[in-house]
Amino acid sequence: MLVEPPSEEDETTYILKSETNKKHLLKALENVEKGNLIFVNLDEYEKIVFESQIYKVEED
């Protein structure tokens, strides 16, 4: 089992190291500021994911 020691670097700093991730994060922040939000019903999402996993298991 590989266990990495805790890092002093926070998630935002880590994300900003990658140019692609940085662009994605900045675009997400821009969308939040503009109110361009997508609301997801997590209960419904979990139900869909769970049902698709059951189907996949039955298919095998």
C-alpha positions as CSV (number, residue, x, y, z in Angstrom):
1,M,0.0,0.0,0.0
2,L,1.4,3.4,-1.1
3,V,0.8,6.2,1.4
4,E,2.0,9.7,0.5
5,P,2.9,12.1,3.3
6,P,0.6,15.1,3.6
7,S,1.5,18.0,1.4
8,E,1.5,21.7,2.4
9,E,0.3,22.5,-1.1
10,D,-3.4,23.2,-1.3
11,E,-5.6,21.9,-4.1
12,T,-5.9,25.3,-5.8
13,T,-2.1,25.6,-6.1
14,Y,-1.9,22.1,-7.4
15,I,-4.6,22.8,-10.1
16,L,-3.0,26.1,-11.2
17,K,0.3,24.3,-12.1
18,S,-1.4,22.8,-15.2
19,E,-2.3,25.3,-17.8
20,T,-5.3,23.3,-18.9
21,N,-6.6,22.9,-15.4
22,K,-5.9,26.6,-14.7
23,K,-8.0,27.7,-17.8
24,H,-10.9,25.3,-16.7
25,L,-10.8,26.7,-13.1
26,L,-10.8,30.3,-14.2
27,K,-13.7,29.7,-16.7
28,A,-15.6,28.0,-13.9
29,L,-15.1,31.0,-11.6
30,E,-16.2,33.3,-14.5
31,N,-19.4,31.3,-14.9
32,V,-20.1,31.5,-11.2
33,E,-19.6,35.3,-11.2
34,K,-22.0,35.6,-14.2
35,G,-24.6,33.4,-12.6
36,N,-24.2,30.7,-15.3
37,L,-24.8,27.8,-13.0
38,I,-26.1,24.3,-13.6
39,F,-28.0,22.8,-10.7
40,V,-27.8,19.0,-10.4
41,N,-30.1,16.9,-8.3
42,L,-27.5,14.6,-6.7
43,D,-30.2,12.1,-5.5
44,E,-31.4,11.7,-9.1
45,Y,-27.8,11.5,-10.4
46,E,-26.9,8.8,-7.9
47,K,-30.1,6.9,-8.9
48,I,-29.1,7.0,-12.6
49,V,-25.6,5.9,-11.9
50,F,-26.7,3.1,-9.5
51,E,-29.2,1.8,-12.0
52,S,-26.6,1.8,-14.9
53,Q,-24.2,-0.1,-12.7
54,I,-26.9,-2.7,-11.9
55,Y,-27.6,-3.1,-15.6
56,K,-23.9,-3.5,-16.4
57,V,-23.5,-6.2,-13.7
58,E,-26.6,-8.1,-15.1
59,E,-25.2,-7.8,-18.6
60,D,-22.0,-9.5,-17.7
